[in-house]
Amino acid sequence: MTLRPWRRADASQRFVAFSDPLCLRFSHPVVEPFTEAQLVDRFEAQEAARLAGDQLNLAVVDAADLDRLWGGASVYDIDLDEQTAAVGYWLAAAARGRGIATRALRMLSRWAFDQLALARLELTCAPDNLPSQRVAERCGFVREGVLRSHIRFQGHRRDTMMFSLLPGELT
């Protein structure tokens, strides 16, 4: 497993992978159907944010075949003054259950602490997203609690589980 920048050429494979019902259930915040056009627009916005230093979105790929997409991982909500950022990840169905999300989260977290000199990383997920919570805990993230009615998600308000990781806690 390795992380690399997204490419425009990834659009079709990324669309198919993210169209998985589990990805859409937990990671697609709007009610409207997910489309490849949205993905292309998101790529452009994410690339602009990367160039501005506001976030880093990466493809999770097979180290032996850099064109074989397994998912995505990101560092976002970067606040260098406060030394904080958030991390997130998703995996295609075929990549789940193999430790790939855990390795990607460890790699991205280590990079964020080392390169951005952060004092805190945050990870949020839906309260019923138990696989994501297990990945966070395997990496040393500490469950802080539930943020009630935290975000608008798929037409309603949703609670969010909050996890955090401090330097030296990455396992």
Buried (B, 14 or more C-beta within 10 A) or exposed (E): BBBBEBBEEBBEBBBEBBBBEBBEEBBBEEEEEBEBEBBBEBBEEBBEBBEEEBBBBBBBBBEEEEEBBBBBBBBBBBEEEEBBBBBBBBBBEEBBEEEBBBBBBBBBBEBBBEEBEBEBBBBBBBEEBEBBBEBBBBBBBEEEEEBEEBEEBEEEEBBBBBBBBBBEBBE
